């Protein structure tokens, strides 16, 4: 059975007493935004819970730390058995999740862990630095062979939303892209939603006509950067590299306009499913690995078969 709750609805139920069947554990699933990656992550959680006969409660806190804390406290009041969460902050999400642990609730973190390693009983993540470095290595090879080893780079991040993740992804990209090349970072700006990224990237291209590479640290930024290059009529002279994988980005990699060159994707569906399975195993008293690294997947227009395989995996 699939159950959805908004933050507001959860708040109304916070003072209500609930009784759960002993053989039907209740798992709360919390993500921090509604992009394709998080939807796939939550779909994996849902699939695993439903296959195991558990009840799944789903919440998206839209990047709001206060809403995340409120959701966790409400789930504590509901006496759920487990919380599987993509924490909005490795540091600032810890206090509310510690309250959950103290209340006897199993806590599993996905898409990143917590700085306090004593809170989550299991963590499933892909290193954000590795994500950035993977795309950076692809960019380094492209810049060397196509741009004679020189590039003027604009970066779209999400520092004001998630400074830790954005910083690691951006830092990893820069360190890898610079290897053997002369890289000049012309500007770094925040733009993680597609509409905003189109606007910001368009302004960057107008103000900096010498920019020939744009790196975006998430799906929305990559989509927006790709569209901005097309709108500006700079296909073939400005190239986009990004992070995350989706059908839309796969289409961009396969497009004949040669704008999007490479992205590094994660496996959100598998990560979400593994997170819920770990939570259910812990509830049974079974031992699980405390830290599990989910490998990153480089998708490049030079390897179309890999792109097709990734798209197929999103439908599983």
C-alpha positions as a printed NumPy array, in Angstrom:
array([[  0.   ,   0.   ,   0.   ],
       [  1.282,   3.456,  -0.896],
       [  0.695,   6.341,   1.502],
       [  1.528,  10.013,   0.969],
       [  1.658,  12.812,   3.543],
       [  2.441,  16.47 ,   3.114],
       [  4.202,  18.375,   5.872],
       [  0.957,  20.151,   6.741],
       [ -0.98 ,  16.905,   6.973],
       [  1.713,  15.355,   9.119],
       [  1.563,  18.318,  11.456],
       [ -2.166,  17.836,  11.99 ],
       [ -1.56 ,  14.254,  13.022],
       [  1.328,  14.868,  15.359],
       [ -0.812,  14.6  ,  18.476],
       [ -2.748,  11.541,  17.355],
       [ -2.117,   8.075,  18.729],
       [ -1.396,   5.389,  16.15 ],
       [ -1.167,   1.629,  16.497],
       [  0.824,  -0.298,  13.894],
       [  0.506,  -4.011,  13.327],
       [  3.544,  -5.786,  14.734],
       [  4.131,  -7.601,  11.449],
       [  3.792,  -4.465,   9.281],
       [  6.654,  -2.061,   9.962],
       [  6.165,   1.598,   9.058],
       [  9.005,   3.308,   7.192],
       [  9.136,   7.084,   6.783],
       [ 10.856,   8.283,   3.615],
       [ 12.198,  11.857,   3.53 ],
       [ 13.809,  13.612,   0.544],
       [ 14.729,  17.27 ,   0.149],
       [ 13.573,  18.196,  -3.354],
       [ 11.354,  17.04 ,  -6.194],
       [ 13.759,  16.599,  -9.117],
       [ 14.03 ,  13.377, -11.091],
       [ 16.883,  12.093,  -8.944],
       [ 14.921,  12.433,  -5.709],
       [ 11.794,  10.999,  -7.316],
       [ 13.793,   7.945,  -8.376],
       [ 15.362,   7.698,  -4.922],
       [ 11.942,   7.729,  -3.3  ],
       [ 10.572,   5.301,  -5.878],
       [ 13.3  ,   2.845,  -4.879],
       [ 12.363,   3.236,  -1.22 ],
       [  8.692,   2.695,  -2.059],
       [  9.38 ,  -0.375,  -4.164],
       [ 11.47 ,  -2.067,  -1.474],
       [  8.96 ,  -1.274,   1.262],
       [  6.019,  -2.564,  -0.75 ],
       [  7.853,  -5.761,  -1.709],
       [  8.56 ,  -6.387,   1.978],
       [  4.962,  -5.692,   2.997],
       [  5.89 ,  -2.551,   4.943],
       [  3.943,   0.684,   5.043],
       [  5.734,   3.638,   3.439],
       [  5.135,   7.305,   4.312],
       [  6.645,   9.867,   1.933],
       [  7.69 ,  13.48 ,   2.475],
       [  9.545,  16.049,   0.373],
       [ 10.764,  18.982,   2.481],
       [ 11.75 ,  21.184,  -0.492],
       [ 15.199,  22.032,   0.828],
       [ 13.844,  23.565,   4.044],
       [ 15.814,  22.563,   7.15 ],
       [ 12.983,  23.609,   9.475],
       [ 10.476,  21.488,   7.533],
       [ 12.841,  18.535,   7.726],
       [ 13.068,  18.861,  11.505],
       [  9.29 ,  19.195,  11.722],
       [  8.756,  16.094,   9.598],
       [ 11.161,  14.056,  11.73 ],
       [  9.488,  15.187,  14.951],
       [  6.084,  14.299,  13.516],
       [  7.3  ,  10.848,  12.562],
       [  8.675,  10.442,  16.063],
       [  5.214,  11.292,  17.422],
       [  3.704,   8.79 ,  14.998],
       [  6.043,   6.131,  16.385],
       [  7.215,   4.959,  12.971],
       [  9.659,   2.076,  13.002],
       [ 12.259,   3.559,  10.703],
       [ 13.244,   6.776,   8.945],
       [ 15.129,   6.53 ,   5.667],
       [ 16.299,  10.004,   4.752],
       [ 18.29 ,  11.965,   2.213],
       [ 19.471,  14.57 ,   4.751],
       [ 19.474,  18.179,   3.649],
       [ 22.652,  18.804,   5.656],
       [ 25.321,  16.443,   6.933],
       [ 25.658,  18.616,  10.027],
       [ 22.359,  20.412,  10.611],
       [ 20.09 ,  17.389,  10.081],
       [ 21.785,  15.521,  12.911],
       [ 19.937,  16.958,  15.922],
       [ 16.443,  15.946,  14.771],
       [ 17.626,  12.519,  13.664],
       [ 19.308,  11.975,  17.027],
       [ 15.931,  12.62 ,  18.64 ],
       [ 14.543,   9.883,  16.425],
       [ 17.288,   7.456,  17.442],
       [ 16.749,   8.315,  21.095],
       [ 13.067,   7.49 ,  20.584],
       [ 14.001,   4.021,  19.384],
       [ 13.526,   4.662,  15.672],
       [ 15.895,   3.084,  13.161],
       [ 17.663,   5.744,  11.063],
       [ 19.206,   5.119,   7.646],
       [ 20.782,   7.875,   5.534],
       [ 20.888,   7.809,   1.738],
       [ 22.487,  10.185,  -0.778],
       [ 24.958,  11.318,   1.853],
       [ 25.73 ,  10.694,   5.469],
       [ 25.923,  12.73 ,   8.643],
       [ 29.032,  14.257,  10.182],
       [ 28.061,  12.523,  13.432],
       [ 28.61 ,   8.915,  12.48 ],
       [ 26.829,   7.566,  15.57 ],
       [ 23.327,   8.533,  14.429],
       [ 22.578,   6.681,  11.189],
       [ 22.771,   2.925,  11.594],
       [ 23.493,   2.552,   7.885],
       [ 24.508,   5.033,   5.198],
       [ 24.294,   4.651,   1.418],
       [ 25.976,   7.349,  -0.624],
       [ 28.089,   8.278,  -3.588],
       [ 30.966,  10.616,  -2.8  ],
       [ 30.094,  14.096,  -4.058],
       [ 33.775,  14.769,  -4.649],
       [ 33.987,  11.615,  -6.762],
       [ 30.955,  12.735,  -8.767],
       [ 32.652,  16.024,  -9.551],
       [ 35.979,  14.372, -10.333],
       [ 34.354,  11.874, -12.679],
       [ 32.825,  14.622, -14.792],
       [ 36.017,  16.653, -14.419],
       [ 38.118,  13.851, -15.888],
       [ 35.778,  13.625, -18.871],
       [ 36.019,  17.404, -19.282],
       [ 39.821,  17.288, -19.014],
       [ 40.066,  14.788, -21.86 ],
       [ 37.633,  16.797, -23.987],
       [ 39.394,  20.107, -23.341],
       [ 42.757,  18.58 , -24.2  ],
       [ 41.654,  17.044, -27.495],
       [ 38.97 ,  19.48 , -28.687],
       [ 39.984,  22.828, -27.176],
       [ 43.766,  22.448, -27.376],
       [ 44.07 ,  22.226, -23.599],
       [ 42.591,  25.637, -22.81 ],
       [ 39.113,  26.477, -21.516],
       [ 37.226,  29.373, -19.968],
       [ 34.789,  27.754, -17.573],
       [ 31.563,  28.941, -15.96 ],
       [ 30.222,  26.955, -13.006],
       [ 26.619,  26.599, -11.84 ],
       [ 26.322,  25.242,  -8.304],
       [ 23.88 ,  25.129,  -5.403],
       [ 26.025,  26.46 ,  -2.589],
       [ 23.262,  28.459,  -0.914],
       [ 21.052,  25.345,  -0.82 ],
       [ 23.527,  22.604,   0.142],
       [ 26.996,  24.098,   0.631],
       [ 28.709,  20.826,   1.514],
       [ 27.489,  18.857,  -1.501],
       [ 27.887,  21.729,  -3.944],
       [ 31.394,  22.493,  -2.718],
       [ 32.537,  18.887,  -3.034],
       [ 31.071,  18.479,  -6.517],
       [ 32.528,  21.752,  -7.738],
       [ 35.912,  21.229,  -6.097],
       [ 36.175,  17.716,  -7.476],
       [ 35.376,  18.918, -10.975],
       [ 37.914,  21.728, -10.93 ],
       [ 40.75 ,  19.593,  -9.587],
       [ 40.198,  16.933, -12.247],
       [ 39.533,  19.267, -15.185],
       [ 42.731,  21.213, -14.5  ],
       [ 44.953,  18.151, -14.917],
       [ 47.096,  18.779, -17.99 ],
       [ 45.055,  21.799, -19.064],
       [ 44.967,  25.551, -18.657],
       [ 41.617,  26.243, -17.01 ],
       [ 40.264,  29.682, -16.156],
       [ 37.123,  29.716, -13.998],
       [ 35.397,  32.886, -15.184],
       [ 32.478,  32.788, -12.743],
       [ 30.769,  30.56 , -10.181],
       [ 27.077,  31.183,  -9.525],
       [ 24.151,  29.361,  -7.935],
       [ 21.444,  28.006, -10.249],
       [ 20.103,  24.544,  -9.488],
       [ 16.577,  24.751, -10.942],
       [ 16.224,  24.56 , -14.748],
       [ 14.398,  27.874, -15.248],
       [ 16.846,  29.784, -13.06 ],
       [ 19.809,  28.048, -14.673],
       [ 18.642,  29.065, -18.167],
       [ 18.515,  32.696, -17.033],
       [ 21.834,  32.658, -15.17 ],
       [ 23.692,  30.786, -17.917],
       [ 22.277,  33.122, -20.557],
       [ 23.512,  36.137, -18.617],
       [ 26.925,  34.519, -18.188],
       [ 27.256,  33.844, -21.907],
       [ 26.225,  37.407, -22.72 ],
       [ 28.658,  38.962, -20.248],
       [ 31.485,  36.504, -20.981],
       [ 31.564,  35.664, -24.693],
       [ 34.867,  33.839, -24.209],
       [ 33.28 ,  31.122, -22.028],
       [ 33.422,  27.828, -23.875],
       [ 32.683,  25.307, -21.1  ],
       [ 29.858,  25.292, -18.551],
       [ 29.872,  22.867, -15.639],
       [ 26.666,  22.392, -13.637],
       [ 26.725,  20.539, -10.325],
       [ 23.228,  19.045, -10.477],
       [ 20.49 ,  17.941, -12.856],
       [ 18.512,  21.194, -12.941],
       [ 21.612,  23.29 , -13.545],
       [ 22.753,  20.976, -16.328],
       [ 19.362,  21.083, -18.059],
       [ 19.275,  24.876, -17.825],
       [ 22.847,  25.324, -19.06 ],
       [ 22.199,  23.064, -22.013],
       [ 19.106,  25.039, -23.001],
       [ 20.854,  28.384, -22.561],
       [ 23.614,  27.343, -24.972],
       [ 21.029,  26.298, -27.525],
       [ 19.033,  29.518, -27.092],
       [ 22.186,  31.584, -27.56 ],
       [ 22.982,  29.832, -30.822],
       [ 26.301,  28.607, -29.415],
       [ 25.94 ,  24.901, -30.088],
       [ 29.321,  23.701, -31.235],
       [ 31.246,  26.493, -29.499],
       [ 30.117,  26.163, -25.863],
       [ 30.087,  22.722, -24.249],
       [ 28.224,  21.558, -21.138],
       [ 29.28 ,  19.024, -18.506],
       [ 27.123,  18.113, -15.521],
       [ 26.092,  15.906, -12.637],
       [ 23.113,  13.547, -12.246],
       [ 21.341,  11.302, -14.699],
       [ 17.814,  11.406, -16.091],
       [ 16.01 ,  10.644, -19.324],
       [ 16.165,  14.333, -20.256],
       [ 19.922,  14.481, -19.785],
       [ 20.299,  11.204, -21.667],
       [ 18.454,  12.762, -24.605],
       [ 20.822,  15.736, -24.373],
       [ 23.814,  13.428, -24.582],
       [ 22.336,  11.716, -27.632],
       [ 21.313,  14.961, -29.362],
       [ 23.115,  15.883, -32.566],
       [ 23.721,  19.486, -31.423],
       [ 26.865,  18.368, -29.521],
       [ 26.122,  20.636, -26.527],
       [ 26.002,  18.223, -23.584],
       [ 29.189,  16.163, -23.458],
       [ 29.144,  14.128, -20.248],
       [ 27.399,  13.787, -16.895],
       [ 28.085,  11.605, -13.904],
       [ 25.006,   9.848, -12.6  ],
       [ 24.182,   7.968,  -9.472],
       [ 21.831,   4.998,  -9.057],
       [ 19.034,   6.608,  -7.05 ],
       [ 16.475,   3.814,  -7.381],
       [ 18.942,   1.173,  -6.177],
       [ 20.203,   3.476,  -3.421],
       [ 16.692,   4.09 ,  -2.101],
       [ 15.801,   0.412,  -2.21 ],
       [ 19.01 ,  -0.586,  -0.428],
       [ 18.316,   2.02 ,   2.253],
       [ 14.871,   0.633,   3.033],
       [ 16.087,  -2.975,   2.904],
       [ 18.815,  -2.105,   5.4  ],
       [ 16.283,  -0.454,   7.714],
       [ 14.04 ,  -3.514,   7.598],
       [ 17.007,  -5.81 ,   8.259],
       [ 18.   ,  -3.741,  11.294],
       [ 14.434,  -3.974,  12.595],
       [ 14.751,  -7.765,  12.369],
       [ 17.926,  -7.635,  14.432],
       [ 20.194,  -8.431,  11.506],
       [ 23.614,  -6.864,  11.003],
       [ 24.17 ,  -4.499,   8.085],
       [ 27.152,  -2.551,   6.789],
       [ 27.329,   0.875,   8.384],
       [ 28.814,   2.556,   5.298],
       [ 28.045,   1.52 ,   1.724],
       [ 29.415,   3.422,  -1.263],
       [ 27.189,   3.336,  -4.327],
       [ 29.39 ,   3.728,  -7.442],
       [ 29.064,   6.717,  -9.747],
       [ 28.26 ,   6.179, -13.421],
       [ 29.897,   8.316, -16.128],
       [ 27.594,   8.898, -19.09 ],
       [ 29.317,  10.314, -22.159],
       [ 28.096,  11.05 , -25.665],
       [ 31.11 ,   9.025, -26.841],
       [ 29.539,   5.882, -25.354],
       [ 25.874,   5.762, -26.491],
       [ 25.329,   2.159, -25.413],
       [ 26.106,   3.119, -21.818],
       [ 23.554,   5.92 , -22.029],
       [ 20.88 ,   3.555, -23.344],
       [ 21.601,   1.044, -20.559],
       [ 21.28 ,   3.764, -17.927],
       [ 17.929,   4.935, -19.316],
       [ 16.667,   1.359, -19.215],
       [ 17.755,   1.072, -15.57 ],
       [ 15.554,   4.058, -14.681],
       [ 12.504,   2.086, -15.794],
       [ 13.189,  -0.905, -13.572]])
